[in-house]
Amino acid sequence: AERLAIIEEFRAGDGVRFLVNVGVLTTGFDAPKVDVVCIARPTMSALLYEQMVGRGLRGPLNGGTTRCRVIDVQDAGLPDGVQSYGRVLKPGGR
């Protein structure tokens, strides 16, 4: 219950500005106004990497921000299957 309350505060922009999680907010999480994504774990799945980065790359046409900073702490770059963020930047993500 506490986790859900904190996530809802973050989504609403009501005080909580940063969320740190491990494997909780990867796929299916929706908070379009995210403007920084920090990936601090190894991610071998191209799909999972796109999902995590996509939290901040919705763009204004999809209710998101105009800019997003992506920080990859491990500095491994994109997984082999991801060539660009183009797909997640397009309206509707397709």
Protein Blocks (a to p, Z undefined) as FASTA:
>chain_A
ZZmmmmmmmmnonopabdcdehklmghpacfkbcbdcdfbdcfbfklmmmmmmmmmnojm
lopafbdcdddfkonopafklmbfklmmpghiZZ
